[in-house]
């Protein structure tokens, strides 16, 4: 069974990836490695950021005496929301959309509030959007060789937040073919439709 270290301390993301991949993989987050260094996501694309995270964490793990079984792979995810009416924004800045440049990531509630404000005058038929995910998979011992997997989920931005589930922009994003947000639909449905699910399906096929 391959062991995947998710290059993130975001427990929501790690749990979602583990659920989607199922029992064929041992999925762990960086919470198991508290000394892992932060990776500055300064790339100009999802692919650049995901690749940088996967390679840097893989290199760090290779340099450590872990005192436990060494994982097989590092899996890094960079993903975000691309809104048609905003020219593809917030894109790679999705997690820090409402933050000042030096503040790091913003709270989900602040990002959602800013998005609604930016789209306040945009009619329903012009609120198209998509979630895009790029996964970067790097094998330990092969930090210069990374496989990329992409997933996209089209939908639209609603005019108010609905639902209690999910995280990030889920309360605002209504996937094509549905009338409810990701937060309303719940994880079982979301995990068959989402950008991350589509990218992970490609990754599972790679194995």
C-alpha positions as CSV (number, residue, x, y, z in Angstrom):
1,X,0.0,0.0,0.0
2,X,1.6,3.3,-1.1
3,X,2.1,5.9,1.7
4,X,1.3,9.4,0.7
5,X,2.3,12.5,2.7
6,X,0.1,15.4,1.9
7,X,2.2,18.5,1.7
8,X,-0.3,20.5,3.8
9,X,-1.3,20.9,7.4
10,X,-4.9,21.6,6.2
11,X,-6.8,18.7,7.9
12,X,-9.9,19.3,5.8
13,X,-7.9,18.7,2.6
14,X,-6.1,15.7,4.0
15,X,-9.3,14.1,5.1
16,X,-11.0,14.8,1.8
17,X,-8.1,13.3,-0.2
18,X,-8.0,10.2,2.1
19,X,-11.8,9.7,1.7
20,X,-11.7,10.0,-2.1
21,X,-8.7,7.7,-2.6
22,X,-10.1,5.0,-0.3
23,X,-8.4,2.1,1.4
24,X,-5.7,1.5,-1.2
25,X,-3.5,4.3,0.1
26,X,-2.0,5.2,3.5
27,X,-2.6,9.0,3.6
28,X,-1.0,11.2,6.2
29,X,-0.7,15.0,6.5
30,X,2.2,17.1,7.5
31,X,0.7,17.2,11.0
32,X,2.7,14.0,11.5
33,X,5.9,16.0,10.8
34,X,5.8,19.1,12.9
35,X,9.3,20.1,12.0
36,X,8.7,20.2,8.3
37,X,9.6,23.7,6.9
38,X,7.0,26.0,5.4
39,X,7.0,26.3,1.6
40,X,6.6,29.7,0.1
41,X,4.0,29.4,-2.7
42,X,5.4,32.1,-5.0
43,X,4.8,30.3,-8.3
44,X,2.7,31.9,-11.1
45,X,0.5,28.9,-11.6
46,X,-1.2,26.1,-9.7
47,X,1.3,23.6,-11.3
48,X,4.3,25.6,-10.2
49,X,3.1,25.9,-6.6
50,X,2.1,22.3,-6.4
51,X,5.4,21.1,-7.9
52,X,7.5,23.3,-5.5
53,X,5.6,22.0,-2.5
54,X,6.0,18.4,-3.5
55,X,9.7,18.6,-4.3
56,X,10.7,20.7,-1.3
57,X,8.9,18.5,1.2
58,X,10.3,15.3,-0.5
59,X,13.8,16.7,-0.2
60,X,13.3,17.6,3.4
61,X,12.0,14.1,4.3
62,X,14.9,12.5,2.5
63,X,17.3,14.5,4.7
64,X,15.7,13.5,8.0
65,X,16.2,10.6,10.4
66,X,12.5,10.2,10.9
67,X,12.5,7.4,13.4
68,X,9.6,5.8,11.5
69,X,8.9,4.2,8.1
70,X,9.8,6.6,5.3
71,X,6.8,7.5,3.2
72,X,6.8,6.5,-0.5
73,X,5.5,9.7,-2.0
74,X,4.7,13.4,-1.3
75,X,1.5,14.6,-2.8
76,X,1.0,18.3,-3.1
77,X,-2.2,20.1,-4.1
78,X,-2.7,23.6,-5.4
79,X,-6.2,24.5,-6.2
80,X,-8.5,27.4,-6.3
81,X,-11.5,29.2,-7.7
82,X,-11.5,30.8,-11.1
83,X,-14.4,33.2,-11.7
84,X,-15.2,34.1,-15.3
85,X,-16.4,37.7,-14.5
86,X,-13.2,38.4,-12.6
87,X,-10.9,37.3,-15.4
88,X,-10.1,34.0,-13.6
89,X,-9.5,35.6,-10.2
90,X,-9.0,34.8,-7.4
91,X,-7.1,31.8,-9.0
92,X,-3.8,31.1,-7.3
93,X,-4.7,33.7,-4.7
94,X,-7.9,32.0,-3.6
95,X,-6.8,31.3,0.0
96,X,-5.6,34.8,0.5
97,X,-8.2,36.7,-1.6
98,X,-9.3,39.0,1.2
99,X,-5.9,39.3,2.9
100,X,-3.3,42.0,2.6
101,X,-0.2,40.9,0.8
102,X,1.8,40.4,4.0
103,X,-1.0,38.7,6.0
104,X,-0.9,35.2,4.6
105,X,-4.2,33.4,4.1
106,X,-7.5,35.0,4.9
107,X,-10.4,33.4,6.8
108,X,-12.9,31.6,4.6
109,X,-15.7,33.9,5.7
110,X,-13.7,37.0,4.6
111,X,-12.8,35.5,1.3
112,X,-16.5,34.6,0.6
113,X,-17.6,38.1,1.7
114,X,-15.1,39.7,-0.7
115,X,-16.2,37.5,-3.6
116,X,-19.9,38.3,-3.0
117,X,-18.9,42.0,-2.9
118,X,-16.9,41.8,-6.2
119,X,-19.9,40.1,-7.9
120,X,-22.6,42.2,-6.4
121,X,-23.6,43.7,-9.8
122,X,-23.0,40.6,-11.9
123,X,-26.3,38.9,-13.0
124,X,-26.9,35.2,-12.4
125,X,-26.2,34.2,-16.0
126,X,-22.7,35.8,-15.9
127,X,-21.6,34.2,-12.7
128,X,-19.8,31.2,-14.2
129,X,-16.8,29.8,-12.4
130,X,-14.7,26.7,-12.0
131,X,-12.6,25.1,-9.3
132,X,-9.2,23.9,-10.7
133,X,-6.9,21.5,-8.9
134,X,-3.4,20.4,-9.8
135,X,-1.8,17.5,-7.9
136,X,2.0,17.0,-7.9
137,X,3.3,13.6,-7.0
138,X,6.9,13.2,-6.1
139,X,8.6,9.9,-5.1
140,X,11.1,10.1,-2.3
141,X,14.5,9.6,-3.9
142,X,13.3,11.1,-7.1
143,X,12.7,14.7,-6.1
144,X,13.5,16.0,-9.6
145,X,10.8,13.8,-11.2
146,X,7.2,14.9,-10.5
147,X,3.9,13.7,-12.1
148,X,1.1,16.2,-12.5
149,X,-2.7,15.5,-12.5
150,X,-5.4,18.1,-13.2
151,X,-9.1,18.3,-12.4
152,X,-11.7,21.0,-13.2
153,X,-15.2,21.4,-11.9
154,X,-17.5,23.9,-13.7
155,X,-20.3,25.7,-12.0
156,X,-21.5,29.1,-10.9
157,X,-21.3,31.5,-7.9
158,X,-24.6,31.9,-6.0
159,X,-25.7,35.2,-4.6
160,X,-25.6,34.0,-1.0
161,X,-23.9,31.4,1.1
162,X,-25.9,28.2,1.8
163,X,-25.1,25.0,3.6
164,X,-23.1,24.0,6.6
165,X,-20.7,21.5,5.1
166,X,-17.4,21.9,3.2
167,X,-14.9,24.6,3.5
168,X,-13.5,27.5,1.6
169,X,-15.8,28.7,-1.2
170,X,-18.0,25.6,-1.0
171,X,-21.1,27.6,0.4
172,X,-21.0,29.8,-2.7
173,X,-20.2,27.3,-5.5
174,X,-23.0,25.5,-7.3
175,X,-21.7,22.8,-9.6
176,X,-23.2,22.4,-13.1
177,X,-26.2,20.1,-13.1
178,X,-27.2,21.0,-9.5
179,X,-29.2,23.7,-7.7
180,X,-27.3,23.4,-4.4
181,X,-23.9,24.5,-3.3
182,X,-21.1,22.1,-2.4
183,X,-21.7,22.9,1.2
184,X,-25.4,21.8,0.8
185,X,-24.6,18.7,-1.2
186,X,-22.4,17.2,1.4
187,X,-19.1,15.3,1.1
188,X,-20.4,12.1,-0.5
189,X,-21.8,14.0,-3.5
190,X,-19.0,16.6,-3.6
191,X,-16.3,13.8,-3.7
192,X,-17.8,12.5,-6.9
193,X,-17.9,15.9,-8.6
194,X,-15.1,18.0,-7.4
195,X,-12.0,19.2,-9.1
196,X,-9.9,17.4,-6.5
197,X,-11.9,14.1,-7.0
198,X,-11.2,14.3,-10.8
199,X,-7.5,14.9,-10.3
200,X,-7.3,12.1,-7.7
201,X,-9.1,9.7,-10.1
202,X,-6.3,10.3,-12.6
203,X,-3.7,9.8,-9.9
204,X,-5.3,6.5,-8.8
205,X,-5.2,5.4,-12.4
206,X,-1.5,6.2,-12.5
207,X,-0.9,3.6,-9.8
